[in-house]
Amino acid sequence: MNRFLFSILLTMAIADAQSMRERIQPYLSRSLTAGNAFVVVSAASGTPSVAPDSLASLFGQSLAPRIESGSAPFPTSLGGVGVQIVDAAGKSVAVELLYASPEQINFVVPPGITPGTATINIVNGTGSVPSGTVQVEAVAPALLTANGNGSGVVAATAYATAIPTTMTFPVQVFQCGTAPGSCVSIPIDPGIDRPVTITLYATGLRGRSSDSSVTLTIGTMNVPIRSITHGDDSGPLAGIDQVTFGLPLNLRSLGEADIFLTVDGVDSNHGRINIQ
Protein backbone atom coordinates (compact mmCIF):
# COMPACT_ATOMS: atom_id res chain seq x y z
CA MET A 1 0.00 0.00 0.00
CA ASN A 2 1.53 3.32 -1.02
CA ARG A 3 1.94 6.12 1.52
CA PHE A 4 -0.60 8.41 -0.11
CA LEU A 5 -3.32 5.75 -0.12
CA PHE A 6 -2.58 4.93 3.52
CA SER A 7 -3.15 8.58 4.43
CA ILE A 8 -6.53 8.47 2.68
CA LEU A 9 -7.58 5.39 4.59
CA LEU A 10 -6.47 6.91 7.87
CA THR A 11 -7.96 10.39 7.63
CA MET A 12 -10.74 9.74 5.08
CA ALA A 13 -12.42 12.88 3.78
CA ILE A 14 -9.71 15.32 4.87
CA ALA A 15 -7.80 15.03 1.55
CA ASP A 16 -10.37 17.26 -0.18
CA ALA A 17 -12.40 18.48 2.78
CA GLN A 18 -13.91 21.46 0.93
CA SER A 19 -15.22 19.23 -1.85
CA MET A 20 -16.73 16.81 0.68
CA ARG A 21 -18.37 19.69 2.55
CA GLU A 22 -19.97 20.83 -0.71
CA ARG A 23 -21.19 17.27 -1.33
CA ILE A 24 -22.84 16.99 2.08
CA GLN A 25 -24.21 20.56 2.22
CA PRO A 26 -27.82 19.60 1.32
CA TYR A 27 -27.81 16.94 4.03
CA LEU A 28 -26.30 19.37 6.54
CA SER A 29 -28.95 22.00 5.77
CA ARG A 30 -31.77 19.49 6.26
CA SER A 31 -30.20 18.19 9.45
CA LEU A 32 -29.83 21.67 10.96
CA THR A 33 -33.41 22.52 9.97
CA ALA A 34 -34.56 19.37 11.81
CA GLY A 35 -32.91 20.65 15.00
CA ASN A 36 -29.66 18.69 14.90
CA ALA A 37 -26.35 20.37 15.75
CA PHE A 38 -24.55 18.64 12.84
CA VAL A 39 -24.99 16.02 10.15
CA VAL A 40 -23.63 12.47 10.26
CA VAL A 41 -22.61 10.83 6.97
CA SER A 42 -20.55 7.96 5.63
CA ALA A 43 -16.95 9.17 5.68
CA ALA A 44 -16.36 7.53 2.29
CA SER A 45 -19.44 8.52 0.27
CA GLY A 46 -20.85 11.53 2.13
CA THR A 47 -24.36 10.02 2.18
CA PRO A 48 -26.43 10.25 5.40
CA SER A 49 -26.58 6.61 6.42
CA VAL A 50 -24.01 4.46 8.18
CA ALA A 51 -23.59 0.83 9.22
CA PRO A 52 -22.07 -0.89 12.25
CA ASP A 53 -18.28 -1.20 12.00
CA SER A 54 -18.01 1.44 9.29
CA LEU A 55 -16.38 4.87 9.00
CA ALA A 56 -18.49 7.98 9.54
CA SER A 57 -18.02 11.75 9.69
CA LEU A 58 -19.73 14.58 11.56
CA PHE A 59 -19.92 17.95 9.80
CA GLY A 60 -20.96 21.18 11.50
CA GLN A 61 -19.53 24.18 13.34
CA SER A 62 -17.59 24.42 16.64
CA LEU A 63 -17.46 20.63 16.96
CA ALA A 64 -14.03 20.47 18.62
CA PRO A 65 -11.76 23.18 20.05
CA ARG A 66 -8.68 22.07 18.12
CA ILE A 67 -7.48 19.91 15.23
CA GLU A 68 -6.03 16.53 16.11
CA SER A 69 -5.51 13.21 14.32
CA GLY A 70 -5.52 9.85 16.09
CA SER A 71 -3.46 6.73 15.51
CA ALA A 72 -4.30 3.07 16.00
CA PRO A 73 -5.60 1.85 18.32
CA PHE A 74 -7.86 4.87 17.96
CA PRO A 75 -8.79 6.82 21.11
CA THR A 76 -12.27 7.75 22.35
CA SER A 77 -11.14 11.31 23.08
CA LEU A 78 -9.47 13.55 20.51
CA GLY A 79 -9.16 17.27 19.89
CA GLY A 80 -10.71 17.99 23.28
CA VAL A 81 -13.94 16.03 22.66
CA GLY A 82 -15.46 12.57 22.85
CA VAL A 83 -18.39 11.18 20.86
CA GLN A 84 -21.08 8.82 22.11
CA ILE A 85 -23.65 6.95 20.08
CA VAL A 86 -26.97 5.84 21.58
CA ASP A 87 -28.47 3.20 19.31
CA ALA A 88 -32.11 2.38 18.59
CA ALA A 89 -32.13 -0.08 21.51
CA GLY A 90 -30.90 2.59 23.94
CA LYS A 91 -27.34 1.25 24.25
CA SER A 92 -24.71 3.97 24.67
CA VAL A 93 -21.17 3.46 23.33
CA ALA A 94 -18.14 5.76 23.18
CA VAL A 95 -16.80 5.73 19.63
CA GLU A 96 -13.20 5.57 18.41
CA LEU A 97 -12.07 8.84 16.83
CA LEU A 98 -9.76 9.16 13.82
CA TYR A 99 -9.80 12.95 13.41
CA ALA A 100 -11.30 15.97 15.15
CA SER A 101 -11.55 19.62 14.12
CA PRO A 102 -13.99 22.49 14.59
CA GLU A 103 -15.88 21.53 11.41
CA GLN A 104 -15.38 17.76 11.08
CA ILE A 105 -15.00 14.64 13.22
CA ASN A 106 -14.24 11.21 11.74
CA PHE A 107 -15.01 8.08 13.75
CA VAL A 108 -15.64 4.34 13.63
CA VAL A 109 -19.29 3.34 14.09
CA PRO A 110 -19.11 0.65 16.79
CA PRO A 111 -19.83 -2.97 15.85
CA GLY A 112 -22.95 -4.56 17.28
CA ILE A 113 -25.12 -1.45 17.47
CA THR A 114 -28.82 -1.89 16.62
CA PRO A 115 -30.00 -0.61 13.22
CA GLY A 116 -32.49 2.24 13.33
CA THR A 117 -32.33 5.88 14.33
CA ALA A 118 -29.36 6.54 16.62
CA THR A 119 -28.46 9.66 18.59
CA ILE A 120 -24.92 11.05 18.44
CA ASN A 121 -23.67 13.22 21.32
CA ILE A 122 -20.45 15.27 21.38
CA VAL A 123 -19.01 15.42 24.90
CA ASN A 124 -16.79 18.49 25.17
CA GLY A 125 -16.37 19.05 28.92
CA THR A 126 -18.14 22.43 28.87
CA GLY A 127 -21.53 21.14 30.00
CA SER A 128 -22.94 21.66 26.50
CA VAL A 129 -23.66 18.40 24.65
CA PRO A 130 -24.33 19.05 20.94
CA SER A 131 -26.37 16.19 19.49
CA GLY A 132 -27.78 14.86 16.25
CA THR A 133 -29.30 11.74 14.78
CA VAL A 134 -28.25 9.30 12.09
CA GLN A 135 -29.88 6.36 10.38
CA VAL A 136 -27.99 3.13 11.04
CA GLU A 137 -28.56 0.44 8.41
CA ALA A 138 -27.42 -3.18 8.36
CA VAL A 139 -25.23 -2.25 5.38
CA ALA A 140 -24.23 1.13 3.96
CA PRO A 141 -21.74 0.30 1.18
CA ALA A 142 -19.39 3.14 0.26
CA LEU A 143 -16.26 3.19 -1.90
CA LEU A 144 -13.26 5.23 -0.85
CA THR A 145 -12.06 7.57 -3.59
CA ALA A 146 -8.55 8.89 -4.10
CA ASN A 147 -9.61 12.53 -3.61
CA GLY A 148 -11.40 11.62 -0.37
CA ASN A 149 -14.66 13.25 -1.49
CA GLY A 150 -16.82 10.26 -2.49
CA SER A 151 -16.42 10.68 -6.26
CA GLY A 152 -13.80 10.41 -8.98
CA VAL A 153 -11.11 7.76 -9.26
CA VAL A 154 -11.35 5.01 -6.66
CA ALA A 155 -8.78 4.54 -3.92
CA ALA A 156 -7.42 1.15 -4.93
CA THR A 157 -4.23 -0.82 -5.22
CA ALA A 158 -3.37 -3.27 -7.98
CA TYR A 159 -0.70 -5.63 -9.19
CA ALA A 160 0.02 -7.56 -12.38
CA THR A 161 1.31 -11.13 -12.57
CA ALA A 162 3.83 -11.92 -15.29
CA ILE A 163 2.82 -15.09 -17.17
CA PRO A 164 4.12 -17.81 -17.30
CA THR A 165 6.04 -16.86 -14.13
CA THR A 166 4.40 -15.93 -10.85
CA MET A 167 6.34 -12.69 -10.51
CA THR A 168 4.19 -9.68 -9.61
CA PHE A 169 4.71 -5.96 -9.92
CA PRO A 170 2.61 -2.97 -8.78
CA VAL A 171 0.15 -1.25 -11.09
CA GLN A 172 -0.95 2.34 -10.49
CA VAL A 173 -4.70 3.03 -10.43
CA PHE A 174 -4.38 6.80 -9.89
CA GLN A 175 -1.87 9.61 -9.58
CA CYS A 176 -2.11 12.82 -7.58
CA GLY A 177 -0.69 16.29 -7.74
CA THR A 178 0.12 18.46 -4.75
CA ALA A 179 -3.24 20.26 -4.65
CA PRO A 180 -6.31 18.78 -2.92
CA GLY A 181 -8.67 17.10 -5.36
CA SER A 182 -5.97 16.61 -8.00
CA CYS A 183 -6.01 12.79 -8.16
CA VAL A 184 -6.81 11.35 -11.60
CA SER A 185 -7.11 7.85 -13.00
CA ILE A 186 -4.29 6.06 -14.81
CA PRO A 187 -5.20 3.65 -17.65
CA ILE A 188 -4.72 0.03 -16.57
CA ASP A 189 -3.61 -2.52 -19.16
CA PRO A 190 -5.40 -5.88 -18.62
CA GLY A 191 -2.84 -7.73 -20.76
CA ILE A 192 -3.19 -11.41 -21.65
CA ASP A 193 0.33 -12.13 -20.41
CA ARG A 194 0.00 -9.89 -17.34
CA PRO A 195 -3.39 -10.34 -15.64
CA VAL A 196 -4.22 -7.58 -13.18
CA THR A 197 -5.62 -8.00 -9.67
CA ILE A 198 -7.25 -4.97 -8.03
CA THR A 199 -8.25 -4.29 -4.42
CA LEU A 200 -10.92 -1.69 -3.73
CA TYR A 201 -11.16 -0.04 -0.32
CA ALA A 202 -14.66 0.45 1.04
CA THR A 203 -16.69 0.65 4.23
CA GLY A 204 -20.15 -0.36 5.42
CA LEU A 205 -20.07 -3.97 4.11
CA ARG A 206 -19.64 -5.99 7.30
CA GLY A 207 -23.33 -6.57 7.99
CA ARG A 208 -23.88 -8.23 4.60
CA SER A 209 -26.01 -11.36 4.58
CA SER A 210 -23.31 -13.28 2.67
CA ASP A 211 -20.36 -12.69 0.35
CA SER A 212 -22.57 -13.75 -2.55
CA SER A 213 -24.88 -10.81 -1.78
CA VAL A 214 -22.11 -8.41 -2.90
CA THR A 215 -21.81 -7.60 -6.59
CA LEU A 216 -19.27 -5.42 -8.39
CA THR A 217 -20.15 -3.48 -11.54
CA ILE A 218 -17.71 -1.81 -13.93
CA GLY A 219 -19.45 0.10 -16.70
CA THR A 220 -22.40 -2.21 -17.34
CA MET A 221 -20.60 -5.49 -16.58
CA ASN A 222 -20.81 -7.53 -13.39
CA VAL A 223 -17.27 -8.55 -12.42
CA PRO A 224 -16.62 -11.64 -10.25
CA ILE A 225 -15.24 -10.89 -6.79
CA ARG A 226 -12.40 -13.05 -5.48
CA SER A 227 -12.50 -12.07 -1.82
CA ILE A 228 -13.96 -9.65 0.72
CA THR A 229 -11.83 -8.99 3.80
CA HIS A 230 -11.59 -6.30 6.44
CA GLY A 231 -9.04 -4.62 8.65
CA ASP A 232 -8.51 -5.27 12.33
CA ASP A 233 -10.48 -2.72 14.35
CA SER A 234 -7.48 -2.25 16.63
CA GLY A 235 -5.27 -1.37 13.66
CA PRO A 236 -4.95 1.54 11.22
CA LEU A 237 -7.54 0.05 8.83
CA ALA A 238 -10.36 -0.01 11.40
CA GLY A 239 -13.71 0.13 9.62
CA ILE A 240 -12.17 -0.58 6.21
CA ASP A 241 -13.40 -3.39 3.93
CA GLN A 242 -11.28 -4.70 1.05
CA VAL A 243 -12.81 -6.12 -2.14
CA THR A 244 -10.40 -7.95 -4.45
CA PHE A 245 -11.10 -8.97 -8.05
CA GLY A 246 -9.33 -9.88 -11.26
CA LEU A 247 -9.66 -7.40 -14.11
CA PRO A 248 -11.46 -9.18 -16.99
CA LEU A 249 -9.82 -9.07 -20.40
CA ASN A 250 -13.14 -8.29 -22.09
CA LEU A 251 -13.09 -4.84 -20.46
CA ARG A 252 -10.07 -3.90 -22.57
CA SER A 253 -10.44 -0.46 -24.24
CA LEU A 254 -13.36 0.48 -21.98
CA GLY A 255 -11.65 3.73 -20.97
CA GLU A 256 -12.71 5.58 -17.85
CA ALA A 257 -15.91 4.08 -16.48
CA ASP A 258 -18.09 3.92 -13.41
CA ILE A 259 -17.38 1.31 -10.76
CA PHE A 260 -19.63 0.53 -7.78
CA LEU A 261 -20.71 -2.15 -5.33
CA THR A 262 -24.18 -3.46 -4.56
CA VAL A 263 -24.68 -5.13 -1.16
CA ASP A 264 -27.98 -6.80 -0.31
CA GLY A 265 -29.63 -4.61 -2.95
CA VAL A 266 -28.05 -1.34 -1.73
CA ASP A 267 -25.77 0.51 -4.17
CA SER A 268 -22.60 2.28 -3.11
CA ASN A 269 -21.47 5.63 -4.45
CA HIS A 270 -19.98 5.46 -7.95
CA GLY A 271 -16.22 5.82 -8.38
CA ARG A 272 -14.21 5.81 -11.60
CA ILE A 273 -11.61 3.43 -13.02
CA ASN A 274 -9.67 3.64 -16.29
CA ILE A 275 -9.09 0.52 -18.40
CA GLN A 276 -6.77 0.75 -21.39
C-alpha positions as CSV (number, residue, x, y, z in Angstrom):
1,M,0.0,0.0,0.0
2,N,1.5,3.3,-1.0
3,R,1.9,6.1,1.5
4,F,-0.6,8.4,-0.1
5,L,-3.3,5.7,-0.1
6,F,-2.6,4.9,3.5
7,S,-3.1,8.6,4.4
8,I,-6.5,8.5,2.7
9,L,-7.6,5.4,4.6
10,L,-6.5,6.9,7.9
11,T,-8.0,10.4,7.6
12,M,-10.7,9.7,5.1
13,A,-12.4,12.9,3.8
14,I,-9.7,15.3,4.9
15,A,-7.8,15.0,1.6
16,D,-10.4,17.3,-0.2
17,A,-12.4,18.5,2.8
18,Q,-13.9,21.5,0.9
19,S,-15.2,19.2,-1.8
20,M,-16.7,16.8,0.7
21,R,-18.4,19.7,2.5
22,E,-20.0,20.8,-0.7
23,R,-21.2,17.3,-1.3
24,I,-22.8,17.0,2.1
25,Q,-24.2,20.6,2.2
26,P,-27.8,19.6,1.3
27,Y,-27.8,16.9,4.0
28,L,-26.3,19.4,6.5
29,S,-28.9,22.0,5.8
30,R,-31.8,19.5,6.3
31,S,-30.2,18.2,9.5
32,L,-29.8,21.7,11.0
33,T,-33.4,22.5,10.0
34,A,-34.6,19.4,11.8
35,G,-32.9,20.7,15.0
36,N,-29.7,18.7,14.9
37,A,-26.3,20.4,15.7
38,F,-24.6,18.6,12.8
39,V,-25.0,16.0,10.2
40,V,-23.6,12.5,10.3
41,V,-22.6,10.8,7.0
42,S,-20.6,8.0,5.6
43,A,-17.0,9.2,5.7
44,A,-16.4,7.5,2.3
45,S,-19.4,8.5,0.3
46,G,-20.8,11.5,2.1
47,T,-24.4,10.0,2.2
48,P,-26.4,10.2,5.4
49,S,-26.6,6.6,6.4
50,V,-24.0,4.5,8.2
51,A,-23.6,0.8,9.2
52,P,-22.1,-0.9,12.3
53,D,-18.3,-1.2,12.0
54,S,-18.0,1.4,9.3
55,L,-16.4,4.9,9.0
56,A,-18.5,8.0,9.5
57,S,-18.0,11.7,9.7
58,L,-19.7,14.6,11.6
59,F,-19.9,18.0,9.8
60,G,-21.0,21.2,11.5
61,Q,-19.5,24.2,13.3
62,S,-17.6,24.4,16.6
63,L,-17.5,20.6,17.0
64,A,-14.0,20.5,18.6
65,P,-11.8,23.2,20.1
66,R,-8.7,22.1,18.1
67,I,-7.5,19.9,15.2
68,E,-6.0,16.5,16.1
69,S,-5.5,13.2,14.3
70,G,-5.5,9.8,16.1
71,S,-3.5,6.7,15.5
72,A,-4.3,3.1,16.0
73,P,-5.6,1.8,18.3
74,F,-7.9,4.9,18.0
75,P,-8.8,6.8,21.1
76,T,-12.3,7.8,22.3
77,S,-11.1,11.3,23.1
78,L,-9.5,13.6,20.5
79,G,-9.2,17.3,19.9
80,G,-10.7,18.0,23.3
81,V,-13.9,16.0,22.7
82,G,-15.5,12.6,22.8
83,V,-18.4,11.2,20.9
84,Q,-21.1,8.8,22.1
85,I,-23.7,6.9,20.1
86,V,-27.0,5.8,21.6
87,D,-28.5,3.2,19.3
88,A,-32.1,2.4,18.6
89,A,-32.1,-0.1,21.5
90,G,-30.9,2.6,23.9
91,K,-27.3,1.3,24.2
92,S,-24.7,4.0,24.7
93,V,-21.2,3.5,23.3
94,A,-18.1,5.8,23.2
95,V,-16.8,5.7,19.6
96,E,-13.2,5.6,18.4
97,L,-12.1,8.8,16.8
98,L,-9.8,9.2,13.8
99,Y,-9.8,12.9,13.4
100,A,-11.3,16.0,15.2
101,S,-11.5,19.6,14.1
102,P,-14.0,22.5,14.6
103,E,-15.9,21.5,11.4
104,Q,-15.4,17.8,11.1
105,I,-15.0,14.6,13.2
106,N,-14.2,11.2,11.7
107,F,-15.0,8.1,13.7
108,V,-15.6,4.3,13.6
109,V,-19.3,3.3,14.1
110,P,-19.1,0.7,16.8
111,P,-19.8,-3.0,15.9
112,G,-23.0,-4.6,17.3
113,I,-25.1,-1.5,17.5
114,T,-28.8,-1.9,16.6
115,P,-30.0,-0.6,13.2
116,G,-32.5,2.2,13.3
117,T,-32.3,5.9,14.3
118,A,-29.4,6.5,16.6
119,T,-28.5,9.7,18.6
120,I,-24.9,11.0,18.4
121,N,-23.7,13.2,21.3
122,I,-20.5,15.3,21.4
123,V,-19.0,15.4,24.9
124,N,-16.8,18.5,25.2
125,G,-16.4,19.0,28.9
126,T,-18.1,22.4,28.9
127,G,-21.5,21.1,30.0
128,S,-22.9,21.7,26.5
129,V,-23.7,18.4,24.6
130,P,-24.3,19.0,20.9
131,S,-26.4,16.2,19.5
132,G,-27.8,14.9,16.2
133,T,-29.3,11.7,14.8
134,V,-28.3,9.3,12.1
135,Q,-29.9,6.4,10.4
136,V,-28.0,3.1,11.0
137,E,-28.6,0.4,8.4
138,A,-27.4,-3.2,8.4
139,V,-25.2,-2.3,5.4
140,A,-24.2,1.1,4.0
141,P,-21.7,0.3,1.2
142,A,-19.4,3.1,0.3
143,L,-16.3,3.2,-1.9
144,L,-13.3,5.2,-0.9
145,T,-12.1,7.6,-3.6
146,A,-8.6,8.9,-4.1
147,N,-9.6,12.5,-3.6
148,G,-11.4,11.6,-0.4
149,N,-14.7,13.2,-1.5
150,G,-16.8,10.3,-2.5
151,S,-16.4,10.7,-6.3
152,G,-13.8,10.4,-9.0
153,V,-11.1,7.8,-9.3
154,V,-11.4,5.0,-6.7
155,A,-8.8,4.5,-3.9
156,A,-7.4,1.1,-4.9
157,T,-4.2,-0.8,-5.2
158,A,-3.4,-3.3,-8.0
159,Y,-0.7,-5.6,-9.2
160,A,0.0,-7.6,-12.4
161,T,1.3,-11.1,-12.6
162,A,3.8,-11.9,-15.3
163,I,2.8,-15.1,-17.2
164,P,4.1,-17.8,-17.3
165,T,6.0,-16.9,-14.1
166,T,4.4,-15.9,-10.9
167,M,6.3,-12.7,-10.5
168,T,4.2,-9.7,-9.6
169,F,4.7,-6.0,-9.9
170,P,2.6,-3.0,-8.8
171,V,0.1,-1.3,-11.1
172,Q,-1.0,2.3,-10.5
173,V,-4.7,3.0,-10.4
174,F,-4.4,6.8,-9.9
175,Q,-1.9,9.6,-9.6
176,C,-2.1,12.8,-7.6
177,G,-0.7,16.3,-7.7
178,T,0.1,18.5,-4.7
179,A,-3.2,20.3,-4.7
180,P,-6.3,18.8,-2.9
181,G,-8.7,17.1,-5.4
182,S,-6.0,16.6,-8.0
183,C,-6.0,12.8,-8.2
184,V,-6.8,11.4,-11.6
185,S,-7.1,7.8,-13.0
186,I,-4.3,6.1,-14.8
187,P,-5.2,3.6,-17.6
188,I,-4.7,0.0,-16.6
189,D,-3.6,-2.5,-19.2
190,P,-5.4,-5.9,-18.6
191,G,-2.8,-7.7,-20.8
192,I,-3.2,-11.4,-21.7
193,D,0.3,-12.1,-20.4
194,R,0.0,-9.9,-17.3
195,P,-3.4,-10.3,-15.6
196,V,-4.2,-7.6,-13.2
197,T,-5.6,-8.0,-9.7
198,I,-7.3,-5.0,-8.0
199,T,-8.3,-4.3,-4.4
200,L,-10.9,-1.7,-3.7
201,Y,-11.2,0.0,-0.3
202,A,-14.7,0.4,1.0
203,T,-16.7,0.6,4.2
204,G,-20.2,-0.4,5.4
205,L,-20.1,-4.0,4.1
206,R,-19.6,-6.0,7.3
207,G,-23.3,-6.6,8.0
208,R,-23.9,-8.2,4.6
209,S,-26.0,-11.4,4.6
210,S,-23.3,-13.3,2.7
211,D,-20.4,-12.7,0.4
212,S,-22.6,-13.8,-2.6
213,S,-24.9,-10.8,-1.8
214,V,-22.1,-8.4,-2.9
215,T,-21.8,-7.6,-6.6
216,L,-19.3,-5.4,-8.4
217,T,-20.2,-3.5,-11.5
218,I,-17.7,-1.8,-13.9
219,G,-19.5,0.1,-16.7
220,T,-22.4,-2.2,-17.3
221,M,-20.6,-5.5,-16.6
222,N,-20.8,-7.5,-13.4
223,V,-17.3,-8.6,-12.4
224,P,-16.6,-11.6,-10.3
225,I,-15.2,-10.9,-6.8
226,R,-12.4,-13.1,-5.5
227,S,-12.5,-12.1,-1.8
228,I,-14.0,-9.6,0.7
229,T,-11.8,-9.0,3.8
230,H,-11.6,-6.3,6.4
231,G,-9.0,-4.6,8.6
232,D,-8.5,-5.3,12.3
233,D,-10.5,-2.7,14.4
234,S,-7.5,-2.2,16.6
235,G,-5.3,-1.4,13.7
236,P,-4.9,1.5,11.2
237,L,-7.5,0.1,8.8
238,A,-10.4,0.0,11.4
239,G,-13.7,0.1,9.6
240,I,-12.2,-0.6,6.2
241,D,-13.4,-3.4,3.9
242,Q,-11.3,-4.7,1.1
243,V,-12.8,-6.1,-2.1
244,T,-10.4,-7.9,-4.4
245,F,-11.1,-9.0,-8.1
246,G,-9.3,-9.9,-11.3
247,L,-9.7,-7.4,-14.1
248,P,-11.5,-9.2,-17.0
249,L,-9.8,-9.1,-20.4
250,N,-13.1,-8.3,-22.1
251,L,-13.1,-4.8,-20.5
252,R,-10.1,-3.9,-22.6
253,S,-10.4,-0.5,-24.2
254,L,-13.4,0.5,-22.0
255,G,-11.7,3.7,-21.0
256,E,-12.7,5.6,-17.9
257,A,-15.9,4.1,-16.5
258,D,-18.1,3.9,-13.4
259,I,-17.4,1.3,-10.8
260,F,-19.6,0.5,-7.8
261,L,-20.7,-2.1,-5.3
262,T,-24.2,-3.5,-4.6
263,V,-24.7,-5.1,-1.2
264,D,-28.0,-6.8,-0.3
265,G,-29.6,-4.6,-2.9
266,V,-28.1,-1.3,-1.7
267,D,-25.8,0.5,-4.2
268,S,-22.6,2.3,-3.1
269,N,-21.5,5.6,-4.5
270,H,-20.0,5.5,-7.9
271,G,-16.2,5.8,-8.4
272,R,-14.2,5.8,-11.6
273,I,-11.6,3.4,-13.0
274,N,-9.7,3.6,-16.3
275,I,-9.1,0.5,-18.4
276,Q,-6.8,0.8,-21.4
